[in-house]
């Protein structure tokens, strides 16, 4: 799920014939965590996104169930 702001940023960066996946892969090439960190640091705080991530994390922890396996 993307915020409207993130969608608009991807749409603006999209070149002719490119998919959104292509844009993401072009902007964040595999094996370049420094570039990803730089982009994240340049982003403005987004309280709505933070709250959504916090809520999703809380729900995942609540719904998580441990399973027992017998390897014997």
C-alpha positions as CSV (number, residue, x, y, z in Angstrom):
1,X,0.0,0.0,0.0
2,X,1.3,3.4,-0.9
3,X,0.3,6.8,0.4
4,X,-0.9,9.4,-2.1
5,X,2.4,11.2,-1.7
6,X,4.5,8.1,-2.4
7,X,2.3,7.2,-5.4
8,X,2.6,10.7,-6.9
9,X,6.4,10.6,-6.4
10,X,6.6,7.2,-8.2
11,X,4.3,8.5,-11.0
12,X,6.5,11.6,-11.5
13,X,9.7,9.5,-11.7
14,X,8.2,7.0,-14.1
15,X,9.6,7.1,-17.6
16,X,7.8,6.2,-20.9
17,X,7.2,2.5,-20.9
18,X,8.3,1.9,-17.3
19,X,6.3,0.1,-14.7
20,X,6.3,1.2,-11.0
21,X,8.4,-1.8,-10.3
22,X,10.9,-0.6,-12.8
23,X,11.1,2.8,-11.2
24,X,11.7,1.3,-7.7
25,X,14.4,-1.0,-9.1
26,X,16.0,1.9,-10.9
27,X,15.9,4.2,-7.8
28,X,17.0,1.4,-5.4
29,X,19.4,-1.0,-7.2
30,X,20.1,-4.2,-5.4
31,X,23.0,-4.1,-3.1
32,X,23.0,-0.3,-2.5
33,X,21.7,0.2,1.0
34,X,23.5,3.6,1.3
35,X,21.4,4.9,-1.5
36,X,18.2,3.6,0.1
37,X,19.2,5.2,3.4
38,X,19.9,8.5,1.8
39,X,16.4,8.6,0.2
40,X,14.8,7.6,3.5
41,X,16.7,10.3,5.3
42,X,15.6,12.9,2.7
43,X,11.9,12.1,3.2
44,X,9.7,14.3,5.4
45,X,8.1,12.7,8.5
46,X,4.8,11.1,7.7
47,X,2.7,10.6,10.8
48,X,0.0,8.8,8.9
49,X,2.5,6.3,7.5
50,X,4.1,5.9,10.9
51,X,0.8,5.1,12.5
52,X,-0.1,2.6,9.8
53,X,3.2,0.8,10.2
54,X,2.8,0.8,14.0
55,X,-0.8,-0.6,13.7
56,X,0.2,-3.3,11.2
57,X,3.1,-4.4,13.4
58,X,0.8,-4.6,16.4
59,X,-1.8,-6.7,14.5
60,X,0.9,-9.0,13.2
61,X,2.3,-9.6,16.7
62,X,-1.2,-10.2,18.0
63,X,-2.0,-12.7,15.3
64,X,1.3,-14.5,15.4
65,X,1.0,-18.1,16.5
66,X,4.0,-20.3,17.5
67,X,4.0,-23.8,16.1
68,X,5.6,-26.8,17.6
69,X,7.4,-29.3,15.5
70,X,8.6,-32.8,16.4
71,X,11.9,-33.4,14.7
72,X,12.4,-36.8,16.3
